[in-house]
Amino acid sequence: MNRTILEILEKTAKKFPDKTIYEDISRKSTYSDFVQKAQKIGSSLANKIKNINKPVAIYIDRSVTCLETMMGVTYSGNYFTVLDIKSPKERINLILQTLPEISIVVEKKNVEKIKELNFDGEIFIYEELIEEKVNTENLAEIRNRIIDTDPMYVQFTSGSTGVPKGIIICHRSVITYATSIKETFDINENTKFGSEAPFYFSLSTLDTYTTMISGATMVIIPKMYFSFPIKLLEFLKENKINTVYWVPSALCIVANLKALDEVELPDLKRVMFVGEVMPVKQLNIWRKHLPDATFVNLYGPTEITDVCTYYVVDRKFNNDENLPIGKEFNNCNVLIIKDDGTEAKVGEPGELCVRGSFLSLGYYNNPEKTNQAFVQNPLNKAYPETIYKTGDIVKKNENNEIIYISRKDFQIKHMGYRIELGEIEAVINNVEGIIACACVYDNENKKIVLFYEAHKELEEKELVKQIKNNLLSYMWPNEIHRLEKMIYNANSKIDRPKLKKMI
């Protein structure tokens, strides 16, 4: 029985010892070398942190080194939180305050930055940890004390109050999730991921852990390449990347700037995306250039490890249509619950809720928030059963596919009508020349406010004309702001809270 991801990683390493597991711009690591370095870090941390199940922050940039440290903390019997080293000090301090008795692992080059934080815990240097000899006996004893519902890591997302929420993911959730991904998409030793996501973001879960259990290889793409689409595609081509799992904004930038006209991608066979609604217009550009590739729309929040549903794009979609989010993964069950606590029928909207082993343990040191989101299944009166309320409104279509409608908090009451802001965005995204758009609601002045980025040739009067032709009058934006560049957060999603502050 596998209680941690480590047992599976070690089996894979015995099967493919000399194969590259992870690679960044500076170095590669084979499976055997990766396991050995993680065990060294684990042995060293175990000597320094006397009890297991303690939080360890990792202040290391996105690299093979960071991945080694993540697994090193896991070997030590503790759980990790990867920090964004480019994040404001105030945010990092809030995260550290949420996790009592926390220590930090840092590279030598960033030690001085740690000293600038409001932190008085223990600081461990990566270069010193890696010099430790592997203590096989101690690591085995630690492994025997871990159970599969112990925390493996805590990921922090933005909280509505401005305080980051720490989501606790246990070993069982990671194993169940990664195994389901591997089986669903036939991830194997021939898979080569081109990784986009930072390791403090749940999107990184798929390629990071599915690589470990399948014998695949994951190449970390430098973030700067996503600002230069042709260089990005050249990187994919040179490294023979055959699978990507990106946020839609990254795919849209490539499509909008016509980079696919310049660089062919003969090896890319699987394109997966998650995090926001993927505009069909840009998806169709990708499908035109990669007619033999499989395209997959995935859906899910961090609270259920990463994703819970997927849709393999198997038919033609017009630019003004919405993609389904599909069906649930194996060993994961989704429910569509109406406001009255009953299950929605086909065509009826309701809140998407999730049950099963993908679920996180809840929010760290925040029982009130946990009890609001992780609740008793209203369809089950017989025994305790927790479901997670996603806050997303969905419905099933006639093909039994789940269709995403909007966030609960994206639904507004305007001029007496209930309006989904996502519906307005879908229409505007389809306008020729639009690169990105977002609608926010000014509650104080009762206005729908549109922010957009577009090619130079699109004039505002043409955009207004298209809006009036394709939207009901009560859905027309009351204010329109053209941006030189759309504002994105650290996870490459449109930063709606920041846009709202600009009203």
N, C-alpha and C positions, 0 to 999 in steps of 0.2 A: 504494500500500500504506500503510495506517494503522499507524504505529509507536507512536503515543501517542493518547490520547483527545482531544488538542488539535486534531488535523486534523479530526476529526469535529465537535467543538464549533464550530470556525470555519466549517465548511460549513453547519451549522445556523444560526449567527448571520447568515450571508449570506442565508439563506432567510427568517428571521424576525427581522430586526434590531430592530424596535420592540416585539416581543412580550416580556412579562415571563417571565424564566427562573426567578428566585428572589425570594421575598418573605418578610419577617419582620414583626414587630409594628411596627418602626420605619420600614422603607423597602422599596421594590421596586427591582429591577434588570432592565433589558432585556438581551436577548442581546448586542447590540452594546456596551452600556455595561459589561456583565460582562466581556467579552473584553478590552476596552480597559484596564480597571482591573487585571485579572490580568496583562496584558502589561506594564503599568507596574511592578507589583510584581516580576514576573519580570526585567525589565530592571535594576531597582535591585539585586535580590539577586545577579544575575549579575555586577554590578560589584564587589560586596562579597565574594562567595564565588568564588574564582578557579578552582576545579575543579568539575566536575559529579559527580553521584552522591554527594553529601554529605547527611547527615540534617539536617532543619530542623524544630524543634518549633514548633507553633502554639498559643500560649496566649491563645486568643480564644474567647469564649462562642459558643454555637450561634446563628449569624446569617449574613446575607448576607456580612458582612465576613469571617467565617471561610472561607466558600466561595471568595470572591475570593482569599484568601491561599493556600488549598489549590492552586488552579490557578496562582497566581503562582509558588509554589515549583516546580510542574511545569514552567512556562515556563522557569524558571531552570536546568533540567536536573538538579534535585536531588529528593529524596524527603522527604515530610513525615510527621510524627506529630502528630495532634491530641491535645492534653492536656485532661483534664477539670479546669477551673479550680476546681471545688469538691472535687476529690480531696484527700485528706490529703497534706501536704508529703512525708511519708516515701515514699508511693507514687510521686509525681512524681520525687523524687530517684532512686529505683530505676530508673525508666524512662530518665532522663537519663544515668545511669551505664552503662546497657546500650548506649547509642548514642554512641560516641566521636566527637570533633570536631563535636559538635552545636552549632547556634546556635538562637536562639529569636526568633520574631516575636510581638510583643505590642502591644496598644493602650496608649496613654499612661496610661489610667486604672488599668492593672494593673502598671505598671513596678515599683512598690514591692513587690508580691507576689513578683515574680521575684527581687528582691534578698534575700528571705527564704529562698530555696532554696539548696541546696548546688550552686551553678552558677557557673562562672567563664568560660564561653564568651561569644561575641558576642551582644549583644541588639540586635535591629532593631525600630524603632517603625513600626507599620502606617501611621500618619498621615504619616510621612516617606517611606516607600517609595512611597506612592500619588502623591506629588508628582513622581516621576521621569518623564521623557519616555520614550516607547517607543523602544527601540533595535532596530529591525526587523532590521538586518543581524546584530547579535549574537545575537538570538533565533533567526534562521534558521540561523546557524552551530551554535548549541547543538543545535537540532532535528536537524541532520544527524549529530550525534555520538551521539544516543540510539538504542538498539535496543529492540525490544519486550519483551525479557526483563530490561531494567533495572528496578530497583525504582521504583514510583510512590509507595507509602506503606508505613508500618509501623503495624499496629494491635496494641495490647497487650491481652491478656486475662489473667485471673487464673491464676497458676501454682499447682500443688499444693504447692510448697515455700514459697509466700508471695511469691516473686519473679515479677513480671509477665513473661509470654512475649510477645515481639515477633514478629508474623507478617508476613512480607514479601510484599507483593502487587505484581506487576509490571504494566507497561502492557498486555501481551497478555491477561492474565487479566481485567482490567477491561473491555477492549474486547469480548472474547469473551462474557463474562458479560452485560454490558449489552445487547449485540446480541441475545443469545438471549432475554433478558427482553422486549425490545421486540417481537420477532417472535412469541413465544409468546402474549403478552397483548394484542397490537395496541396498544401504547402509541404515541400520536401527538400531534400538536399540539393536539388537543382534550382531552387528559388533564390533569387538575389534581390533583396529589398533595397530601394533607394529611400532612405529615411529622412523625413522632413521635420518631424515633431521634436521639440525639446523634451527632456526626460521628466520635467515637472508637470507635463501636460498628459492627460489620459490617452490621447491619440497615440502616444509612443508605446503604449502597452502591446498593441497588436504585433508590430514587427519585432520589438525587443524580445518578448517571451516566446512567440511562435518560432522565432529563429532558434532559440535554445532547445526547443523540444523536437525540432524537425531536421536539424542538420543543415539548415539554410545559412546564407550569408547576408549580413546587413551592412550596407555602406552608408555612413553618416554624411549627408550632403551639407557642405558649408552654407550657412544661412545667407551669405551675401549673394550666392548664385540665384536666389529667388527674386532678386532685383534686376537680374540680367537674364531674361528667358532663353536667349540663344545659348549663352554659356551654360545655363542649367541643362538644356537638352543635350548639348555637346558632352557634358559630364555624364549624363545617363548613357549616352551612346558609347563613350570611351570605356565606361565601367561595365558595359553589357547588363545594365539593370533590366530585369524582366517584370518586376512588380513594384508598384508604388501605392502608398496609402497616405493621401494628402488631404488638407482642407480644400474646399472648393475655390477659395480665393486664389490659391497657388495655381490651380488648373486654369482659372479664368484669366489670370495675368498672361499666361502662355498663349491662350487662345486669342485674347484681345489684341495682343501685340504681334500676332501672326508668326510666331516663332516656329510653328509646325510647318510653315511653308519653306523654312530655311534648313531645317535639320530633320532627317529621317531617323526613325527609331525602330529598326528592324527587330530588336530583341524585346521590346516592351510588349508584354502579352496580357498583363493584368493591371487595370487602373481602378483603384478603390478610393472612395472619398467619403468624408464624414465631417460633422461639426456645424454645418450650416446647410441651407437649401442650395442644391446645385442647380444653377440656371441652365435650362435645356439648350438655350441658344449656344452657349459655350461648350456644353457637352457634345452637341452635334458636330462642332468643329473638330473636336478630338476624335469622335467616331469616324468622321470622314477621312481623317489622316491615318487612323489605325483601325481599318475595317476588320482585322482578324483578332483584335484584342478583346478581352472580356472587361466590361465596365460594371462596377458594383457600387450601388448607393447604400451606405450603412448609416445606422442611427443608434444613438444612445448617449446618456449622460455619464459623467465620472462616477456617480453613485452606484452604477451597476458594473464597475470595473472599466468598461469602455463602451461597448455597443451590445444591443440585444436583438436587433432586426437587420435584415439585409435584403436588397433587391438586385438581382442580376438583370441588367438592362437587356431585354430580349425582344424588343420591338421598337419600331420607329416612333418617336415623339415629336410633335410639332413644338416650335419655339415657345408657344404660349401655354403649354401643358406643364403639369407638375409631375415629377417622378414619384412613384410609390416608395415607401420605405420598406415595403415587402413583407417578409414573414420572419418569425422568430428563429433563433438558432437552436440547435439540439441542446436539450437540458436547460432550456430557458423558456419561460412562459410569459406572454404579455396578455394583459386584459385591458379592455376599453370600458371604463366605468363612467356612467352618467352622474350628474349632480345628485340624483336621488339614491345613489348607491347600487343601482342595478346595472347589468351588463348591456351595452349598446348593441343594437341590431345592425345589420348591413345598412350603410348609408347614414346612420345616426352618429353625430359627433359625441365624443366623450374624452375623458382624461386617460392617457396611456399609463398603465401601471405594470410593474414587473415583479415577478416572483422567481425564486430559484437560487442556485449557488452563485450566480453572477453578482448578487447583491453585496454591497459593502456592509461593514459593520455599523455604519452611521457616521455621525460627525464627532470629531475629537473634542472632548470636554464641552459638549454642547447638547445636553439631553433634551432641552426644549425644542431646538431645531430638529433633532433626530426624531422626536415623537410626532412632530408635525408632518414629516415626509415619509417616515417608515411606520406604517400603520397596519392594523389587522385587516386582512382581506374581507371586504364586506360581503363577498359571495360565499364565504365559508363561516358558518356559525358553530361548527362542531368542535374545532380545536384551534389553538393558537397558530397563526400563519401570517408572517410578515410580508407585505408588499411595499414597493417603493412607488410613490406618486411622483411622476416625472414633471408635472406641470405643463405638459404638452397636450394640445387638443388634436385628436386624430379621428379617422373614421375608416371603415372597411368599404371597398368598392365592390362592384358586382363580381370581380374576379377573386374576391377574398383577399385582396392585397390591402395593406394598411397605407392610408394616405395621410401624410402630415398636413395639418391645417395651420396651426400657429401655436405660439406660446400662450399660456393662459394670460400672462401679463402683457402680451402683444394685442390682446383683444381690448378694444376701447368702446366707449359709448359716446357717440358724436352725432349731434343734431337729431337725437332720438333713435339712432340706428346703432346696432352692434356691428362693429367693423373689425376685420382681421387686417392688421397692418401688413402682414406677410402677403396678403392677396394684392394689395396695392404695389408692393415691391415686385411681385412676380410679373405684373403688367409692365412696369417701368423697365425692368431688366430686359424685357423683350424689345425695347425700342432700339433701333439701329443706332450705334454710336455710344450707347451706355456701357461704361466699364464696370461700375459698381454703384449701388444705391442703398439707402436705408431710410425708413420712415420712423420718426419718433413722435410722441404726442405731448404737446404742451398743455398739461392739465389746468394750469392757472388761467390761460387765455383761450382754452378750448380750441386748439389749432392742431391740425395735422401738418407736420414739418418734414419736408423731403430734403435730404442731402444726397448729392450724386457727383460722380466723377465720369467724365465723358471725353470722347475724342473731340478735337478742335472743331471739326466740321458740323457737329451737332449744336445748333443754336437753341436757346431756351424757348423761343416761340414755337419751334418745331416740336420740342418736348411737350410743351403745354398742349399743343394741338393733338398729339398722340394720346395724352392723358385724357383729354376731354372726349376723344373718340372711343376710348376703350374702358373707361371707368364710369360708374354711376356718379352723378353730380355730388352726392353727399360723401363720396370717397375721394374727391379731388383734394390734393394738398393745398393748404391755405398759405403756406410759405414754401419757397423753393430756394435752396442754396447750392450753388455749384462750387465744388471743392477742387483745388489743383490736384490733390491726391486724397483718396478716401483714408479715413483714420482707422487703423487696425490695432488690436491689443497684442500682447506678447505671444498669444496663441494663434495669431494670424486670422482672428475673427474680427468682423467689424465692431469697433468699440462704441456701442450704443450709449452707454452711460456718459462717455466723453462728448458725444454728439449732443446729448440732451443738455449738457452744461453749456453748450454753445448757443442755445436758443436765446 
